[in-house]
Amino acid sequence: MLPLLLPLLLAAPGCGAGPAARVVNGEDAVPYSWPWQVSLQYEHNGSFRHTCGGSLVAPHWVMTAAHCISSSRTYRVVLGEYDLSVEEGTEQSIPVNSADIFVHPNWNSYCVACGNDVALLKLSRGAALDRSVQTGRLPPAGEVLPDGYPCYLSGWGRLSTGGPLPDKLQQALLPVVDYEHCTQPDWWGLLSIRRTMVCAGGSDEAGCNGDSGGPLNCQAADGSWEVHGIASFVSSLGCNTPQKPTVFTRVSAFEDWIDEILSSN
């Protein structure tokens, strides 16, 4: 039986999806320490609201989750964001035209567990890179991290399932749970997890709705940080359910598609 999945999406009022969320049991990030982190926002009654995270992967391009995208919405991306409640002077708000949103062609919105939960957004103007806004580095194509590898999820969302929302960007240490462990029958099982995904975290720290599309940040051997995952889904039983780690799209499995979209648009 396929376990019930909950995409990590921040729902609009009245949509009936799960509540908005934050990194569970995380901590305030050091301001602008994840300078590729973006807030994806949609227009609602004349103002914009945070719905998902994302990563700036090139001056004109943001990578996020496919399930964050709706053809009926108008989006913008906010770069250089830390505290959503105040204007800090570092923010860059850039509109995204609907024609410049590219969802993976094999994404199926009725089957999150089928994978391919990745989308690319071309910004209407390039980001101005500075100390608070930088592009994220992608890992080598095909790279799979070993079990227990330390990574950090960053995002805005609830402290717990249904809990309060923070204003400041959160981070939490989420060690990788390898494919062999994550697909065990008493974990996620083979029906929910593909080799194009990454499981990370445990029963304490986890992603939650609203962290969707945000990065799983992992440090490479040379000390640089790479975006290895795109936050995708958690268990409908709760964001930090035991043996149901947060599931991410594995970026290294989609680099051919990412390169193709960036080079042809």
C-alpha distance (Angstrom), angle and dihedral (degrees) to the residues before:
residue distance angle dihedral
M1 . . .
L2 3.79 . .
P3 3.83 111.3 .
L4 3.79 116.6 -122.2
L5 3.79 111.0 -97.5
L6 3.78 129.6 -155.1
P7 3.81 116.6 -158.6
L8 3.78 110.7 -136.9
L9 3.79 92.2 -116.7
L10 3.78 126.8 141.9
A11 3.79 103.2 -129.6
A12 3.77 125.4 -139.8
P13 3.80 115.3 -119.5
G14 3.76 111.2 -78.4
C15 3.80 95.7 11.7
G16 3.78 93.6 116.3
A17 3.81 95.1 -131.9
G18 3.78 123.6 122.4
P19 3.81 119.9 -68.3
A20 3.78 123.8 -89.2
A21 3.74 114.9 -85.6
R22 3.72 150.6 -162.1
V23 3.74 137.4 -156.2
V24 3.82 104.6 -64.0
N25 3.82 115.0 -122.1
G26 3.76 91.6 -5.8
E27 3.79 130.8 136.2
D28 3.78 137.2 -125.3
A29 3.77 108.3 -77.7
V30 3.79 119.3 -129.3
P31 3.82 102.8 -96.2
Y32 3.82 112.0 -89.1
S33 3.81 92.8 -4.3
W34 3.82 88.5 129.9
P35 3.82 96.8 44.8
W36 3.83 94.2 172.9
Q37 3.82 91.3 59.1
V38 3.80 112.8 112.0
S39 3.78 136.0 -174.2
L40 3.80 111.5 -130.6
Q41 3.80 107.9 -151.9
Y42 3.79 134.5 -173.8
E43 3.79 130.1 -153.9
H44 3.81 116.2 -106.6
N45 3.81 123.0 171.8
G46 3.77 92.8 -20.7
S47 3.80 98.4 -46.8
F48 3.78 135.0 80.6
R49 3.79 125.9 -113.3
H50 3.78 131.3 -167.0
T51 3.79 111.9 -108.0
C52 3.83 107.5 157.9
G53 3.74 145.2 0.5
G54 3.76 127.1 -117.7
S55 3.79 144.1 170.8
L56 3.78 129.1 -112.0
V57 3.82 102.5 -130.8
A58 3.83 98.3 170.3
P59 3.82 132.0 6.2
H60 3.83 90.8 -93.6
W61 3.82 99.5 31.2
V62 3.80 138.7 76.4
M63 3.80 125.0 -173.5
T64 3.80 119.4 -149.5
A65 3.81 141.0 146.1
A66 3.80 120.5 -65.5
H67 3.80 91.1 -133.7
C68 3.82 88.9 62.8
I69 3.79 90.8 67.1
S70 3.79 126.5 88.0
S71 3.80 121.7 176.8
S72 3.81 89.9 -142.1
R73 3.80 95.6 60.6
T74 3.79 135.5 82.8
Y75 3.80 113.9 -136.0
R76 3.75 141.0 -163.4
V77 3.78 131.5 -178.9
V78 3.80 122.5 -135.1
L79 3.79 115.6 -154.8
G80 3.80 126.2 -171.9
E81 3.80 90.4 32.5
Y82 3.80 124.1 151.6
D83 3.81 111.5 145.0
L84 3.80 110.6 35.7
S85 3.80 92.1 -163.1
V86 3.82 98.4 62.6
E87 3.79 140.5 42.3
E88 3.78 104.8 -115.0
G89 3.77 98.6 177.7
T90 3.80 93.8 -118.6
E91 3.79 97.2 85.8
Q92 3.78 123.4 112.8
S93 3.82 113.1 -165.9
I94 3.79 111.5 -162.7
P95 3.84 125.3 179.3
V96 3.78 121.4 -130.0
N97 3.80 118.9 -146.0
S98 3.80 115.1 -137.3
A99 3.82 90.8 -125.5
D100 3.81 89.2 58.5
I101 3.80 96.9 59.9
F102 3.81 114.2 101.5
V103 3.81 117.9 -167.9
H104 3.79 117.6 -170.6
P105 3.82 107.4 -93.2
N106 3.81 92.6 -129.8
W107 3.80 95.2 52.1
N108 3.81 112.8 122.6
S109 3.80 113.5 -165.8
Y110 3.82 90.0 -159.1
C111 3.80 92.5 56.7
V112 3.79 114.1 45.4
A113 3.80 89.2 166.3
C114 3.82 89.8 60.3
G115 3.80 87.9 74.2
N116 3.81 131.4 -143.2
D117 3.82 89.4 115.6
V118 3.80 95.8 159.2
A119 3.80 135.5 112.6
L120 3.80 136.0 175.7
L121 3.80 125.1 -144.9
K122 3.78 121.8 -160.0
L123 3.78 109.6 -147.8
S124 3.80 119.4 -131.4
R125 3.80 88.1 -125.5
G126 3.77 133.3 14.1
A127 3.78 122.0 -92.9
A128 3.78 117.4 -108.1
L129 3.79 103.5 -125.4
D130 3.80 116.4 -138.3
R131 3.80 138.8 135.0
S132 3.81 92.5 -60.2
V133 3.83 98.4 39.4
Q134 3.79 122.1 52.3
T135 3.78 135.7 146.8
G136 3.77 118.5 -102.3
R137 3.77 120.0 -121.7
L138 3.80 118.2 -124.4
P139 3.82 120.8 -138.7
P140 3.80 123.3 -112.3
A141 3.80 110.8 -73.6
G142 3.79 111.8 -90.7
E143 3.80 95.8 12.0
V144 3.82 115.0 150.8
L145 3.79 118.1 -168.2
P146 3.82 120.0 -135.8
D147 3.79 126.0 -110.7
G148 3.79 112.6 -75.5
Y149 3.80 95.8 18.3
P150 3.83 106.9 155.5
C151 3.81 115.0 -116.9
Y152 3.79 134.6 159.5
L153 3.77 129.2 -132.5
S154 3.80 114.5 -152.4
G155 3.79 127.4 -167.5
W156 3.79 150.0 105.9
G157 3.78 119.2 -88.9
R158 3.78 148.3 98.1
L159 3.79 125.1 -31.0
S160 3.80 88.9 -133.8
T161 3.78 138.7 -2.9
G162 3.80 103.6 -56.3
G163 3.80 91.1 -3.2
P164 3.82 131.2 130.6
L165 3.80 124.6 -59.9
P166 3.80 120.5 -120.0
D167 3.78 123.6 -141.1
K168 3.80 95.7 -149.3
L169 3.79 125.2 72.4
Q170 3.80 111.1 -96.0
Q171 3.78 132.1 -150.9
A172 3.79 133.0 -167.9
L173 3.79 134.5 -176.1
L174 3.81 108.7 -114.1
P175 3.81 113.8 178.5
V176 3.80 115.3 -151.2
V177 3.81 117.4 -99.7
D178 3.79 106.0 -153.7
Y179 3.80 125.1 -128.6
E180 3.81 93.9 -103.6
H181 3.80 92.5 56.4
C182 3.81 97.8 37.4
T183 3.82 93.4 52.7
Q184 3.80 95.3 52.3
P185 3.82 111.0 123.1
D186 3.81 93.7 -113.1
W187 3.82 90.6 48.7
W188 3.82 120.9 48.0
G189 3.80 95.5 -47.9
L190 3.78 130.7 -145.0
L191 3.82 94.8 -73.4
S192 3.82 94.0 63.3
I193 3.79 104.4 38.3
R194 3.80 128.0 64.8
R195 3.78 127.1 -171.4
T196 3.80 86.1 -113.6
M197 3.83 88.6 68.4
V198 3.80 135.4 75.6
C199 3.80 123.6 -144.4
A200 3.81 116.3 -154.2
G201 3.79 138.5 167.7
G202 3.77 132.6 24.7
S203 3.78 144.4 -131.4
D204 3.82 94.2 -45.7
E205 3.81 110.7 38.2
A206 3.80 118.0 38.1
G207 3.76 146.3 140.0
C208 3.78 120.4 -100.2
N209 3.81 139.3 -170.2
G210 3.77 110.5 -51.8
D211 3.80 92.8 34.4
S212 3.80 87.1 84.3
G213 3.76 114.9 131.9
G214 3.78 92.9 15.5
P215 3.79 123.9 129.6
L216 3.77 132.2 -91.3
N217 3.80 98.5 -146.9
C218 3.80 117.7 -154.0
Q219 3.80 127.7 177.5
A220 3.81 117.9 -124.6
A221 3.78 125.7 -142.0
D222 3.81 91.4 -96.4
G223 3.80 91.1 57.2
S224 3.79 96.9 -105.7
W225 3.80 121.6 125.2
E226 3.79 122.9 -118.2
V227 3.81 131.5 -167.1
H228 3.81 102.8 -123.3
G229 3.79 99.5 165.0
I230 3.80 145.9 32.5
A231 3.82 112.1 -146.9
S232 3.80 107.5 -112.4
F233 3.82 118.5 158.7
V234 3.79 149.4 -17.3
S235 3.79 134.5 -165.6
S236 3.80 117.7 -71.3
L237 3.82 85.8 -133.6
G238 3.80 88.9 72.3
C239 3.76 140.5 -51.1
N240 3.80 95.3 -97.8
T241 3.80 100.5 35.3
P242 3.84 113.0 158.5
Q243 3.81 113.5 -99.8
K244 3.80 90.9 10.0
P245 3.82 103.7 95.6
T246 3.79 121.1 -174.2
V247 3.81 111.4 -82.3
F248 3.79 122.7 -138.4
T249 3.79 134.8 -174.5
R250 3.83 105.0 -108.4
V251 3.81 104.4 -121.6
S252 3.80 94.6 -159.2
A253 3.83 89.3 63.6
F254 3.82 92.7 59.5
E255 3.78 104.7 42.7
D256 3.81 94.3 110.1
W257 3.81 89.5 56.9
I258 3.81 92.3 43.5
D259 3.82 91.4 51.0
E260 3.79 91.2 47.4
I261 3.82 93.8 52.4
L262 3.79 94.3 45.0
S263 3.79 94.5 46.8
S264 3.82 96.5 45.6
N265 3.81 98.0 44.7
